[in-house]
Amino acid sequence: MTDKKTAPPLAVRDLTVAYQKKPVLRNVNLEIPEGSLIGIVGPNGAGKSTFIKAVQGLIPVASGQVEIYGKPYRAQRKLVGYVPQRESVDWDFPTDALDVVLMGTYGRLGWFRRPGKQDREWALECLRKVGMADYATRQISQLSGGQQQRVFLARALAQEASLYFMDEPFAGVDAATEKAIIQLLNELKAQQKTVLVVHHDLQTVPEYFDWVVMLNRRVIENGPTHEVFTADNLQKTYGGRLQTPTSPHFAAISPRSTSASNNPTPTATGITLASSFSGTSCTTKQGDQP
Amino acid sequence: MTGWDVLQDPNTQWVLIGCMLLGMCSGMLGSFAFLRNRSLVGDALAHAALPGVCVMFLLTGAKSIGLFLIGAAVAGLLAIYSIQAITRYTRIKEDTALALTLSVFFGLGIVLLTFIQHSDSGNQSGLDKFLFGQAASLIASDVTAIVVVSGILLAATGLLFKEFKLLAFDPGFGRGLGYPMGLLDGLLMLMLLLTVVIGLQAVGVVLMAAMLIAPAVTARYWTDRLGLMVILSGLFGALSGALGTLFSTQIENLPTGPMIVLAATSFFLFSLLFSPRRGLLSRVIRFLRLRRKVLHEDVLQALYELHEQPHAQLTATSFTAEHLSQKTGKPRRRIQSALRALWRLGLLDGLESDTIRFTADGLVAAHQIVLNQRLWDIYHMNENQYQSAGIDKNLEEITPQLSPDTLAQMMKQLDDYDLTPTLLQKPKPAVSVPYTKKGGFSL
């Protein structure tokens, strides 16, 4: 269990997180395979961000154990990289893109030591990997949202971790950034690194991730995308707020889902979501339709 | 005594050095507090220090900066704990908790201070100077204490620069890296507390907060780099300390604290108005320039597009200012002033007879503007196709960013949409604005 080679990158047992007495996550048990891209999906308020914060010990947990490569998080901190939501910091902070990426090297540097020339070159290399080398000296408030997101990714890269947590890196980014992120994820996967991504856009799940965790305050499903990302499981996760009428992908898996095909305005994606669920291209509630 | 004589006096020199070091410390540490949105914590700490100092004096009957430090530290920690406890265990928000704690501690301090002054030893205690500060009342041992403490604080700030940056920018990430952010936050608080204590006698509890905030805010106006900001903030603080002390030692009965704070505030006001990038004046100028530029471009584009209409021939037809006003939806007055400016630039002709035409230069310029606008339209309509072209949407001009292939592809698309600018057959690459990677406007 304690050997890095055999232990899974992330094993969670009986994790419960509560905000002011109300449990947000209940009895979460899961194991994640090494070297895969994992999408965490679920409706708003399902505890997706809470989950990745809790396993990193960034918020207090009510109960449960989290093991990173077979050891508690504290002992394995250096193996974990984190890309928080972009809104979590003040982008008017007096610093430039390269400096933010350099923060990724602070863990390795330890107390008091300043980043040197080598660290600087490494940070620049990380910026290059996300296509942002030209923006190294730009003040961070002058970057677009997608560029800021890429700076955060580069900072996580600079950590040289084995297990990455990313909190909605695709939220509100432009096409170029989305492409850059995907490229990067695949590169990380090729290096046998494990990446957990909180994701909002159900359409792209089969394309981007080879493993899915479906979450709605508890784990609904956890497994390879082609096995668990089915209409049935989506129904279980999102409840009545989701219908999957016209997609051949879902129709093939679950004949029952075609019962809703009298939908007068079939959408291009085949996934129609309640308006409470944001982030996808179509947000129509069944009852709203004529 | 004239100003120069005063400066010759070694005693004054000591006081001056003390106040400058104090300003430097409060400026540098204040930067981190300000960026961490903790400016008011300094205020609470300063006010809380008063009862701590008074209790210490009552207990020991001695006026020693070391003892006061301990008293103020204990009271400050208690105040911080109260603020945290109130926010955690009640529904009261942090700002209310701060205000509540600050006034209670300060009230208590005033009660104790009044009591001390009416007691036997109180008159000589000089504790009343702690309200607004009196630099002249500093004695050698006080100054020595200031020098020692600020030396430690400056060294610690230098050593922990990287850690404090992490704390101020993204503490969550710092925790992930394994730094004890709670401890660092506590350390920053403790250092702020020490600054407050050494500032008590010179600046006073009431105005100490301004010493922590004003230099930091001022420095932020002049730089976008944290390191430089911290240094500048320290310099502004030191300069304010020096000016305030000089005034207060020159003129009898002038309290030091308010003078230092007034000096710091005038630096701030100056920066607020005149700093080159963030200052109000430069923002107004930038805004007006942008407005004028947009107006000029709109007029040129409108005239170009009027010419492009079917049957309108470049040489035969001309347009009136009224046409342009209708086309752009802008009032006549603004159109007229734009027309005059464009005429002065040699881009338009025929103003006096209200038959407005392009000059040769004007046509080229307008063509460039129209082409740029329409290429952007094409880009935004077909963004997916051009992802890999590396186009920065924040830049104003698209043409200089395009490779010949991409440009050809876009021109083809313009044709498909029937949007090709038709008045000039061969678009000249006469770029009016040099291509730069520097970001756009920040109004």
Interface residues (C-beta under 8 A of the other chain):
Chain A: Q56 G57 L58 R77 K78 V80 G81 Y82 P84 S88 V89 D90 F93 P94 T95 D96 D99 V100 M103 Y106 G107 L109 W111 F112 R113 R114 P115 G131 D134 Y135 R138 Q139 S141 Q142 L143 S144 R155 Q159 D174 A175 A176 K179
Chain B: L35 L159 L160 F161 K162 E163 K165 L166 A168 F169 D170 G172 F173 G174 R175 G176 L177 G178 Y179 R220 T223 D224 R225 L226 M229 E383 N384 Q387 S388 G390 K393 N394 K437 K438 G439 G440 S442
